[in-house]
Amino acid sequence: MKLIVTFSRKTGKKPIIAQVVRDTGVLINVERAQIDSSEGEALIDIPDGSCNVVKQRLSELGASVRVLEDVISLDESRCVDCGACISICPQEVFSFDEDWKLVVNGDRCVLCGRCIEICPQRALSQKGEA
């Protein structure tokens, strides 16, 4: 399960993700992070069954947490299976099936947005949050 964690650095530079790993025992994969002197945001991947305990501990440490579901949406009526998204994606979210139709594996997505920007047919978009 993917979570977006947003936190303020005004209260100090505490390693909250490391603290959550230590406190819960849940291994967290940081897929993307943007942190500056005042705030930070990280996209993390955790086991589905650990979502509630991780969300609770992050909230206790002052972070805001959003669950992401079905990150990338493909409008098949607009897609021409050109493969532009395959070439630009750093996570191999996209591939072709045996019939050369585009296949999307959203579990691999890290929300970089490159595929959305490059798609000539505007067939890709970011889905909503849960």
N, CA, C and O atoms as a GROMACS GRO file, in nm:
protein
  520
    1MET      N    1   0.085  -0.117   0.000
    1MET     CA    2   0.000   0.000   0.000
    1MET      C    3   0.089   0.123   0.000
    1MET      O    4   0.192   0.127   0.068
    2LYS      N    5   0.049   0.222  -0.076
    2LYS     CA    6   0.127   0.346  -0.086
    2LYS      C    7   0.063   0.455  -0.001
    2LYS      O    8  -0.059   0.473   0.000
    3LEU      N    9   0.149   0.528   0.069
    3LEU     CA   10   0.105   0.639   0.152
    3LEU      C   11   0.187   0.762   0.116
    3LEU      O   12   0.307   0.753   0.089
    4ILE      N   13   0.122   0.878   0.116
    4ILE     CA   14   0.192   1.005   0.106
    4ILE      C   15   0.200   1.061   0.248
    4ILE      O   16   0.098   1.080   0.314
    5VAL      N   17   0.321   1.087   0.292
    5VAL     CA   18   0.345   1.139   0.426
    5VAL      C   19   0.397   1.281   0.413
    5VAL      O   20   0.498   1.305   0.347
    6THR      N   21   0.329   1.376   0.476
    6THR     CA   22   0.369   1.516   0.474
    6THR      C   23   0.400   1.558   0.617
    6THR      O   24   0.325   1.526   0.710
    7PHE      N   25   0.510   1.629   0.633
    7PHE     CA   26   0.549   1.669   0.768
    7PHE      C   27   0.618   1.805   0.765
    7PHE      O   28   0.672   1.847   0.663
    8SER      N   29   0.615   1.871   0.880
    8SER     CA   30   0.680   2.001   0.896
    8SER      C   31   0.816   1.980   0.962
    8SER      O   32   0.830   1.895   1.050
    9ARG      N   33   0.914   2.057   0.919
    9ARG     CA   34   1.047   2.047   0.980
    9ARG      C   35   1.068   2.161   1.079
    9ARG      O   36   1.178   2.176   1.132
   10LYS      N   37   0.964   2.240   1.106
   10LYS     CA   38   0.976   2.352   1.198
   10LYS      C   39   1.002   2.307   1.341
   10LYS      O   40   1.063   2.380   1.419
   11THR      N   41   0.956   2.189   1.376
   11THR     CA   42   0.973   2.138   1.512
   11THR      C   43   1.105   2.063   1.529
   11THR      O   44   1.133   2.011   1.637
   12GLY      N   45   1.185   2.058   1.425
   12GLY     CA   46   1.313   1.988   1.432
   12GLY      C   47   1.328   1.891   1.317
   12GLY      O   48   1.237   1.872   1.237
   13LYS      N   49   1.444   1.831   1.310
   13LYS     CA   50   1.474   1.740   1.201
   13LYS      C   51   1.474   1.595   1.251
   13LYS      O   52   1.572   1.523   1.238
   14LYS      N   53   1.362   1.556   1.307
   14LYS     CA   54   1.350   1.420   1.360
   14LYS      C   55   1.330   1.320   1.246
   14LYS      O   56   1.255   1.348   1.152
   15PRO      N   57   1.395   1.207   1.254
   15PRO     CA   58   1.379   1.104   1.150
   15PRO      C   59   1.253   1.022   1.174
   15PRO      O   60   1.259   0.909   1.225
   16ILE      N   61   1.136   1.078   1.138
   16ILE     CA   62   1.011   1.014   1.177
   16ILE      C   63   0.989   0.879   1.109
   16ILE      O   64   0.933   0.789   1.170
   17ILE      N   65   1.033   0.863   0.986
   17ILE     CA   66   1.013   0.734   0.919
   17ILE      C   67   1.097   0.627   0.988
   17ILE      O   68   1.050   0.515   1.010
   18ALA      N   69   1.221   0.660   1.022
   18ALA     CA   70   1.305   0.566   1.095
   18ALA      C   71   1.244   0.534   1.231
   18ALA      O   72   1.250   0.420   1.277
   19GLN      N   73   1.184   0.634   1.295
   19GLN     CA   74   1.120   0.613   1.425
   19GLN      C   75   1.002   0.517   1.413
   19GLN      O   76   0.982   0.431   1.498
   20VAL      N   77   0.924   0.532   1.307
   20VAL     CA   78   0.809   0.444   1.284
   20VAL      C   79   0.855   0.301   1.260
   20VAL      O   80   0.795   0.206   1.310
   21VAL      N   81   0.961   0.284   1.183
   21VAL     CA   82   1.015   0.150   1.159
   21VAL      C   83   1.058   0.087   1.291
   21VAL      O   84   1.027  -0.029   1.318
   22ARG      N   85   1.129   0.164   1.372
   22ARG     CA   86   1.175   0.112   1.502
   22ARG      C   87   1.059   0.078   1.595
   22ARG      O   88   1.059  -0.026   1.660
   23ASP      N   89   0.960   0.168   1.602
   23ASP     CA   90   0.849   0.149   1.695
   23ASP      C   91   0.752   0.039   1.654
   23ASP      O   92   0.699  -0.032   1.739
   24THR      N   93   0.730   0.023   1.523
   24THR     CA   94   0.629  -0.072   1.476
   24THR      C   95   0.689  -0.203   1.424
   24THR      O   96   0.621  -0.305   1.420
   25GLY      N   97   0.816  -0.198   1.386
   25GLY     CA   98   0.876  -0.317   1.327
   25GLY      C   99   0.839  -0.337   1.181
   25GLY      O  100   0.877  -0.438   1.121
   26VAL      N  101   0.765  -0.243   1.124
   26VAL     CA  102   0.722  -0.253   0.985
   26VAL      C  103   0.830  -0.192   0.896
   26VAL      O  104   0.873  -0.079   0.918
   27LEU      N  105   0.874  -0.268   0.796
   27LEU     CA  106   0.972  -0.216   0.702
   27LEU      C  107   0.902  -0.124   0.603
   27LEU      O  108   0.798  -0.157   0.547
   28ILE      N  109   0.960  -0.008   0.583
   28ILE     CA  110   0.903   0.095   0.497
   28ILE      C  111   0.997   0.120   0.381
   28ILE      O  112   1.117   0.141   0.400
   29ASN      N  113   0.943   0.118   0.261
   29ASN     CA  114   1.020   0.149   0.141
   29ASN      C  115   0.986   0.293   0.100
   29ASN      O  116   0.872   0.322   0.065
   30VAL      N  117   1.084   0.381   0.103
   30VAL     CA  118   1.065   0.519   0.058
   30VAL      C  119   1.088   0.521  -0.093
   30VAL      O  120   1.199   0.498  -0.140
   31GLU      N  121   0.981   0.547  -0.168
   31GLU     CA  122   0.989   0.545  -0.313
   31GLU      C  123   1.024   0.680  -0.372
   31GLU      O  124   1.084   0.688  -0.480
   32ARG      N  125   0.987   0.787  -0.304
   32ARG     CA  126   1.016   0.922  -0.350
   32ARG      C  127   1.007   1.014  -0.231
   32ARG      O  128   0.921   0.996  -0.145
   33ALA      N  129   1.094   1.113  -0.225
   33ALA     CA  130   1.088   1.210  -0.116
   33ALA      C  131   1.132   1.346  -0.166
   33ALA      O  132   1.224   1.358  -0.247
   34GLN      N  133   1.065   1.449  -0.116
   34GLN     CA  134   1.101   1.588  -0.143
   34GLN      C  135   1.102   1.658  -0.008
   34GLN      O  136   0.998   1.673   0.056
   35ILE      N  137   1.221   1.700   0.034
   35ILE     CA  138   1.236   1.759   0.166
   35ILE      C  139   1.319   1.886   0.153
   35ILE      O  140   1.423   1.886   0.088
   36ASP      N  141   1.271   1.994   0.216
   36ASP     CA  142   1.351   2.115   0.220
   36ASP      C  143   1.363   2.159   0.366
   36ASP      O  144   1.335   2.081   0.456
   37SER      N  145   1.404   2.282   0.388
   37SER     CA  146   1.431   2.327   0.524
   37SER      C  147   1.306   2.343   0.610
   37SER      O  148   1.317   2.346   0.733
   38SER      N  149   1.188   2.352   0.549
   38SER     CA  150   1.068   2.377   0.629
   38SER      C  151   0.967   2.263   0.629
   38SER      O  152   0.888   2.251   0.722
   39GLU      N  153   0.968   2.179   0.526
   39GLU     CA  154   0.869   2.073   0.518
   39GLU      C  155   0.919   1.958   0.431
   39GLU      O  156   1.022   1.968   0.364
   40GLY      N  157   0.845   1.851   0.435
   40GLY     CA  158   0.882   1.737   0.353
   40GLY      C  159   0.761   1.655   0.315
   40GLY      O  160   0.657   1.660   0.380
   41GLU      N  161   0.778   1.580   0.207
   41GLU     CA  162   0.674   1.488   0.162
   41GLU      C  163   0.743   1.364   0.110
   41GLU      O  164   0.841   1.372   0.035
   42ALA      N  165   0.692   1.248   0.150
   42ALA     CA  166   0.751   1.122   0.106
   42ALA      C  167   0.641   1.028   0.060
   42ALA      O  168   0.534   1.022   0.120
   43LEU      N  169   0.668   0.956  -0.047
   43LEU     CA  170   0.582   0.849  -0.092
   43LEU      C  171   0.643   0.721  -0.039
   43LEU      O  172   0.756   0.686  -0.075
   44ILE      N  173   0.570   0.650   0.046
   44ILE     CA  174   0.622   0.527   0.104
   44ILE      C  175   0.534   0.410   0.065
   44ILE      O  176   0.415   0.425   0.036
   45ASP      N  177   0.594   0.293   0.064
   45ASP     CA  178   0.523   0.169   0.035
   45ASP      C  179   0.538   0.079   0.156
   45ASP      O  180   0.648   0.056   0.204
   46ILE      N  181   0.424   0.028   0.205
   46ILE     CA  182   0.424  -0.059   0.322
   46ILE      C  183   0.334  -0.180   0.294
   46ILE      O  184   0.250  -0.174   0.205
   47PRO      N  185   0.351  -0.287   0.370
   47PRO     CA  186   0.259  -0.401   0.355
   47PRO      C  187   0.116  -0.359   0.388
   47PRO      O  188   0.092  -0.284   0.483
   48ASP      N  189   0.021  -0.409   0.310
   48ASP     CA  190  -0.120  -0.370   0.328
   48ASP      C  191  -0.168  -0.389   0.472
   48ASP      O  192  -0.239  -0.303   0.525
   49GLY      N  193  -0.132  -0.499   0.533
   49GLY     CA  194  -0.181  -0.529   0.668
   49GLY      C  195  -0.126  -0.438   0.776
   49GLY      O  196  -0.175  -0.440   0.888
   50SER      N  197  -0.026  -0.359   0.744
   50SER     CA  198   0.036  -0.271   0.843
   50SER      C  199  -0.009  -0.126   0.830
   50SER      O  200   0.042  -0.039   0.902
   51CYS      N  201  -0.101  -0.099   0.742
   51CYS     CA  202  -0.141   0.039   0.713
   51CYS      C  203  -0.188   0.114   0.837
   51CYS      O  204  -0.141   0.225   0.864
   52ASN      N  205  -0.278   0.057   0.913
   52ASN     CA  206  -0.335   0.130   1.027
   52ASN      C  207  -0.231   0.163   1.132
   52ASN      O  208  -0.229   0.275   1.183
   53VAL      N  209  -0.145   0.068   1.166
   53VAL     CA  210  -0.046   0.092   1.270
   53VAL      C  211   0.056   0.196   1.224
   53VAL      O  212   0.099   0.279   1.304
   54VAL      N  213   0.096   0.192   1.098
   54VAL     CA  214   0.192   0.290   1.047
   54VAL      C  215   0.128   0.428   1.040
   54VAL      O  216   0.190   0.526   1.081
   55LYS      N  217   0.005   0.437   0.988
   55LYS     CA  218  -0.065   0.566   0.981
   55LYS      C  219  -0.079   0.627   1.120
   55LYS      O  220  -0.056   0.746   1.139
   56GLN      N  221  -0.118   0.544   1.217
   56GLN     CA  222  -0.138   0.594   1.353
   56GLN      C  223  -0.007   0.649   1.412
   56GLN      O  224  -0.006   0.757   1.471
   57ARG      N  225   0.101   0.574   1.395
   57ARG     CA  226   0.229   0.617   1.453
   57ARG      C  227   0.281   0.743   1.383
   57ARG      O  228   0.334   0.832   1.449
   58LEU      N  229   0.268   0.751   1.252
   58LEU     CA  230   0.308   0.872   1.180
   58LEU      C  231   0.229   0.993   1.227
   58LEU      O  232   0.284   1.101   1.245
   59SER      N  233   0.099   0.974   1.246
   59SER     CA  234   0.014   1.084   1.295
   59SER      C  235   0.056   1.128   1.434
   59SER      O  236   0.059   1.247   1.464
   60GLU      N  237   0.088   1.032   1.521
   60GLU     CA  238   0.134   1.064   1.656
   60GLU      C  239   0.262   1.146   1.654
   60GLU      O  240   0.287   1.227   1.744
   61LEU      N  241   0.344   1.125   1.552
   61LEU     CA  242   0.469   1.199   1.539
   61LEU      C  243   0.452   1.332   1.464
   61LEU      O  244   0.550   1.401   1.437
   62GLY      N  245   0.326   1.368   1.431
   62GLY     CA  246   0.296   1.498   1.372
   62GLY      C  247   0.288   1.502   1.221
   62GLY      O  248   0.281   1.611   1.163
   63ALA      N  249   0.288   1.387   1.157
   63ALA     CA  250   0.281   1.384   1.011
   63ALA      C  251   0.136   1.372   0.965
   63ALA      O  252   0.051   1.320   1.036
   64SER      N  253   0.111   1.420   0.846
   64SER     CA  254  -0.018   1.401   0.779
   64SER      C  255  -0.002   1.284   0.683
   64SER      O  256   0.099   1.276   0.612
   65VAL      N  257  -0.100   1.194   0.679
   65VAL     CA  258  -0.088   1.073   0.598
   65VAL      C  259  -0.210   1.057   0.509
   65VAL      O  260  -0.324   1.068   0.554
   66ARG      N  261  -0.184   1.030   0.378
   66ARG     CA  262  -0.292   1.002   0.283
   66ARG      C  263  -0.264   0.868   0.217
   66ARG      O  264  -0.151   0.839   0.177
   67VAL      N  265  -0.367   0.786   0.204
   67VAL     CA  266  -0.354   0.658   0.136
   67VAL      C  267  -0.379   0.680  -0.013
   67VAL      O  268  -0.476   0.746  -0.051
   68LEU      N  269  -0.292   0.624  -0.097
   68LEU     CA  270  -0.309   0.633  -0.241
   68LEU      C  271  -0.358   0.499  -0.294
   68LEU      O  272  -0.306   0.394  -0.258
   69GLU      N  273  -0.458   0.505  -0.378
   69GLU     CA  274  -0.510   0.384  -0.442
   69GLU      C  275  -0.524   0.411  -0.591
   69GLU      O  276  -0.563   0.520  -0.633
   70ASP      N  277  -0.492   0.309  -0.672
   70ASP     CA  278  -0.506   0.321  -0.818
   70ASP      C  279  -0.445   0.452  -0.868
   70ASP      O  280  -0.516   0.540  -0.916
   71VAL      N  281  -0.316   0.462  -0.855
   71VAL     CA  282  -0.246   0.587  -0.879
   71VAL      C  283  -0.260   0.639  -1.021
   71VAL      O  284  -0.291   0.756  -1.041
   72ILE      N  285  -0.237   0.554  -1.120
   72ILE     CA  286  -0.241   0.596  -1.260
   72ILE      C  287  -0.365   0.541  -1.328
   72ILE      O  288  -0.400   0.424  -1.312
   73SER      N  289  -0.430   0.626  -1.404
   73SER     CA  290  -0.549   0.586  -1.477
   73SER      C  291  -0.521   0.596  -1.627
   73SER      O  292  -0.467   0.695  -1.675
   74LEU      N  293  -0.559   0.490  -1.699
   74LEU     CA  294  -0.542   0.487  -1.843
   74LEU      C  295  -0.679   0.494  -1.910
   74LEU      O  296  -0.765   0.410  -1.884
   75ASP      N  297  -0.698   0.593  -1.994
   75ASP     CA  298  -0.821   0.604  -2.072
   75ASP      C  299  -0.798   0.526  -2.202
   75ASP      O  300  -0.738   0.576  -2.296
   76GLU      N  301  -0.846   0.403  -2.205
   76GLU     CA  302  -0.822   0.314  -2.318
   76GLU      C  303  -0.884   0.366  -2.448
   76GLU      O  304  -0.839   0.329  -2.557
   77SER      N  305  -0.985   0.451  -2.438
   77SER     CA  306  -1.046   0.505  -2.559
   77SER      C  307  -0.955   0.609  -2.626
   77SER      O  308  -0.970   0.637  -2.746
   78ARG      N  309  -0.862   0.666  -2.551
   78ARG     CA  310  -0.770   0.766  -2.606
   78ARG      C  311  -0.632   0.706  -2.640
   78ARG      O  312  -0.561   0.758  -2.725
   79CYS      N  313  -0.596   0.598  -2.572
   79CYS     CA  314  -0.463   0.538  -2.588
   79CYS      C  315  -0.449   0.473  -2.725
   79CYS      O  316  -0.537   0.401  -2.771
   80VAL      N  317  -0.336   0.500  -2.791
   80VAL     CA  318  -0.308   0.440  -2.921
   80VAL      C  319  -0.193   0.338  -2.911
   80VAL      O  320  -0.140   0.294  -3.012
   81ASP      N  321  -0.157   0.302  -2.788
   81ASP     CA  322  -0.052   0.202  -2.762
   81ASP      C  323   0.080   0.239  -2.828
   81ASP      O  324   0.146   0.154  -2.887
   82CYS      N  325   0.118   0.366  -2.819
   82CYS     CA  326   0.241   0.413  -2.884
   82CYS      C  327   0.367   0.376  -2.806
   82CYS      O  328   0.475   0.363  -2.864
   83GLY      N  329   0.354   0.360  -2.674
   83GLY     CA  330   0.468   0.322  -2.592
   83GLY      C  331   0.552   0.437  -2.541
   83GLY      O  332   0.657   0.414  -2.480
   84ALA      N  333   0.510   0.560  -2.563
   84ALA     CA  334   0.587   0.674  -2.513
   84ALA      C  335   0.603   0.665  -2.361
   84ALA      O  336   0.709   0.698  -2.308
   85CYS      N  337   0.501   0.621  -2.292
   85CYS     CA  338   0.506   0.610  -2.147
   85CYS      C  339   0.606   0.502  -2.103
   85CYS      O  340   0.669   0.515  -1.998
   86ILE      N  341   0.619   0.398  -2.183
   86ILE     CA  342   0.713   0.291  -2.150
   86ILE      C  343   0.855   0.345  -2.150
   86ILE      O  344   0.934   0.314  -2.060
   87SER      N  345   0.887   0.426  -2.248
   87SER     CA  346   1.023   0.476  -2.262
   87SER      C  347   1.062   0.576  -2.154
   87SER      O  348   1.181   0.587  -2.122
   88ILE      N  349   0.967   0.647  -2.096
   88ILE     CA  350   0.999   0.754  -2.001
   88ILE      C  351   0.988   0.708  -1.855
   88ILE      O  352   1.043   0.774  -1.767
   89CYS      N  353   0.918   0.600  -1.828
   89CYS     CA  354   0.888   0.559  -1.691
   89CYS      C  355   1.010   0.496  -1.622
   89CYS      O  356   1.065   0.397  -1.671
   90PRO      N  357   1.053   0.554  -1.509
   90PRO     CA  358   1.170   0.500  -1.439
   90PRO      C  359   1.138   0.374  -1.357
   90PRO      O  360   1.231   0.308  -1.310
   91GLN      N  361   1.012   0.341  -1.340
   91GLN     CA  362   0.972   0.229  -1.255
   91GLN      C  363   0.914   0.111  -1.332
   91GLN      O  364   0.866   0.015  -1.271
   92GLU      N  365   0.916   0.116  -1.463
   92GLU     CA  366   0.861   0.010  -1.547
   92GLU      C  367   0.714  -0.021  -1.512
   92GLU      O  368   0.674  -0.137  -1.499
   93VAL      N  369   0.637   0.084  -1.498
   93VAL     CA  370   0.494   0.073  -1.471
   93VAL      C  371   0.420   0.022  -1.595
   93VAL      O  372   0.319  -0.047  -1.584
   94PHE      N  373   0.471   0.055  -1.712
   94PHE     CA  374   0.403   0.025  -1.838
   94PHE      C  375   0.476  -0.084  -1.915
   94PHE      O  376   0.599  -0.095  -1.911
   95SER      N  377   0.397  -0.164  -1.985
   95SER     CA  378   0.453  -0.267  -2.073
   95SER      C  379   0.349  -0.300  -2.179
   95SER      O  380   0.235  -0.254  -2.173
   96PHE      N  381   0.390  -0.381  -2.276
   96PHE     CA  382   0.297  -0.430  -2.376
   96PHE      C  383   0.263  -0.575  -2.345
   96PHE      O  384   0.348  -0.650  -2.298
   97ASP      N  385   0.139  -0.614  -2.372
   97ASP     CA  386   0.103  -0.755  -2.361
   97ASP      C  387   0.136  -0.824  -2.493
   97ASP      O  388   0.194  -0.763  -2.583
   98GLU      N  389   0.098  -0.949  -2.506
   98GLU     CA  390   0.131  -1.026  -2.625
   98GLU      C  391   0.064  -0.972  -2.752
   98GLU      O  392   0.108  -1.002  -2.863
   99ASP      N  393  -0.043  -0.894  -2.736
   99ASP     CA  394  -0.113  -0.834  -2.850
   99ASP      C  395  -0.069  -0.688  -2.874
   99ASP      O  396  -0.133  -0.615  -2.950
  100TRP      N  397   0.039  -0.646  -2.809
  100TRP     CA  398   0.092  -0.512  -2.820
  100TRP      C  399  -0.004  -0.404  -2.770
  100TRP      O  400  -0.008  -0.292  -2.822
  101LYS      N  401  -0.083  -0.441  -2.668
  101LYS     CA  402  -0.170  -0.346  -2.599
  101LYS      C  403  -0.098  -0.302  -2.472
  101LYS      O  404  -0.029  -0.381  -2.408
  102LEU      N  405  -0.115  -0.177  -2.437
  102LEU     CA  406  -0.049  -0.123  -2.319
  102LEU      C  407  -0.108  -0.183  -2.192
  102LEU      O  408  -0.230  -0.194  -2.177
  103VAL      N  409  -0.020  -0.220  -2.101
  103VAL     CA  410  -0.059  -0.275  -1.970
  103VAL      C  411   0.000  -0.183  -1.864
  103VAL      O  412   0.114  -0.139  -1.875
  104VAL      N  413  -0.079  -0.153  -1.760
  104VAL     CA  414  -0.036  -0.064  -1.653
  104VAL      C  415  -0.028  -0.142  -1.522
  104VAL      O  416  -0.125  -0.207  -1.481
  105ASN      N  417   0.087  -0.136  -1.456
  105ASN     CA  418   0.106  -0.194  -1.324
  105ASN      C  419   0.121  -0.080  -1.225
  105ASN      O  420   0.232  -0.040  -1.192
  106GLY      N  421   0.009  -0.027  -1.179
  106GLY     CA  422   0.007   0.091  -1.091
  106GLY      C  423   0.076   0.072  -0.959
  106GLY      O  424   0.113   0.171  -0.895
  107ASP      N  425   0.094  -0.051  -0.915
  107ASP     CA  426   0.162  -0.077  -0.788
  107ASP      C  427   0.307  -0.028  -0.790
  107ASP      O  428   0.365  -0.001  -0.684
  108ARG      N  429   0.364  -0.017  -0.907
  108ARG     CA  430   0.504   0.025  -0.920
  108ARG      C  431   0.520   0.176  -0.927
  108ARG      O  432   0.632   0.227  -0.915
  109CYS      N  433   0.412   0.249  -0.948
  109CYS     CA  434   0.416   0.393  -0.972
  109CYS      C  435   0.466   0.471  -0.849
  109CYS      O  436   0.429   0.442  -0.736
  110VAL      N  437   0.551   0.571  -0.876
  110VAL     CA  438   0.601   0.658  -0.770
  110VAL      C  439   0.557   0.804  -0.791
  110VAL      O  440   0.614   0.896  -0.733
  111LEU      N  441   0.456   0.824  -0.872
  111LEU     CA  442   0.396   0.956  -0.894
  111LEU      C  443   0.494   1.061  -0.946
  111LEU      O  444   0.486   1.178  -0.907
  112CYS      N  445   0.585   1.021  -1.033
  112CYS     CA  446   0.678   1.120  -1.088
  112CYS      C  447   0.609   1.210  -1.191
  112CYS      O  448   0.653   1.323  -1.213
  113GLY      N  449   0.502   1.161  -1.255
  113GLY     CA  450   0.425   1.240  -1.350
  113GLY      C  451   0.481   1.247  -1.490
  113GLY      O  452   0.421   1.310  -1.577
  114ARG      N  453   0.594   1.183  -1.514
  114ARG     CA  454   0.656   1.189  -1.647
  114ARG      C  455   0.566   1.132  -1.756
  114ARG      O  456   0.557   1.187  -1.865
  115CYS      N  457   0.499   1.021  -1.726
  115CYS     CA  458   0.413   0.956  -1.826
  115CYS      C  459   0.296   1.046  -1.865
  115CYS      O  460   0.258   1.051  -1.982
  116ILE      N  461   0.240   1.115  -1.767
  116ILE     CA  462   0.126   1.203  -1.794
  116ILE      C  463   0.169   1.317  -1.886
  116ILE      O  464   0.096   1.354  -1.978
  117GLU      N  465   0.287   1.373  -1.859
  117GLU     CA  466   0.337   1.484  -1.939
  117GLU      C  467   0.370   1.443  -2.082
  117GLU      O  468   0.350   1.520  -2.175
  118ILE      N  469   0.422   1.321  -2.100
  118ILE     CA  470   0.472   1.281  -2.232
  118ILE      C  471   0.365   1.218  -2.321
  118ILE      O  472   0.383   1.212  -2.443
  119CYS      N  473   0.256   1.171  -2.265
  119CYS     CA  474   0.154   1.101  -2.343
  119CYS      C  475   0.095   1.194  -2.450
  119CYS      O  476   0.030   1.293  -2.416
  120PRO      N  477   0.116   1.162  -2.578
  120PRO     CA  478   0.068   1.251  -2.685
  120PRO      C  479  -0.085   1.251  -2.698
  120PRO      O  480  -0.142   1.344  -2.753
  121GLN      N  481  -0.149   1.148  -2.647
  121GLN     CA  482  -0.294   1.138  -2.656
  121GLN      C  483  -0.367   1.184  -2.530
  121GLN      O  484  -0.490   1.184  -2.524
  122ARG      N  485  -0.288   1.222  -2.428
  122ARG     CA  486  -0.345   1.261  -2.298
  122ARG      C  487  -0.436   1.150  -2.242
  122ARG      O  488  -0.543   1.175  -2.187
  123ALA      N  489  -0.388   1.026  -2.258
  123ALA     CA  490  -0.465   0.909  -2.213
  123ALA      C  491  -0.435   0.871  -2.070
  123ALA      O  492  -0.503   0.784  -2.014
  124LEU      N  493  -0.334   0.933  -2.008
  124LEU     CA  494  -0.294   0.900  -1.872
  124LEU      C  495  -0.327   1.016  -1.778
  124LEU      O  496  -0.313   1.133  -1.814
  125SER      N  497  -0.369   0.981  -1.657
  125SER     CA  498  -0.396   1.082  -1.556
  125SER      C  499  -0.372   1.022  -1.419
  125SER      O  500  -0.366   0.900  -1.402
  126GLN      N  501  -0.359   1.109  -1.321
  126GLN     CA  502  -0.344   1.064  -1.184
  126GLN      C  503  -0.482   1.049  -1.122
  126GLN      O  504  -0.565   1.139  -1.129
  127LYS      N  505  -0.505   0.934  -1.062
  127LYS     CA  506  -0.634   0.911  -1.001
  127LYS      C  507  -0.642   0.978  -0.866
  127LYS      O  508  -0.542   1.028  -0.815
  128GLY      N  509  -0.759   0.979  -0.809
  128GLY     CA  510  -0.783   1.042  -0.681
  128GLY      C  511  -0.723   0.966  -0.565
  128GLY      O  512  -0.668   0.857  -0.580
  129GLU      N  513  -0.736   1.026  -0.448
  129GLU     CA  514  -0.682   0.968  -0.327
  129GLU      C  515  -0.798   0.916  -0.242
  129GLU      O  516  -0.910   0.964  -0.251
  130ALA      N  517  -0.767   0.816  -0.161
  130ALA     CA  518  -0.870   0.759  -0.073
  130ALA      C  519  -0.867   0.830   0.060
  130ALA      O  520  -0.946   0.797   0.149
   0.00000   0.00000   0.00000
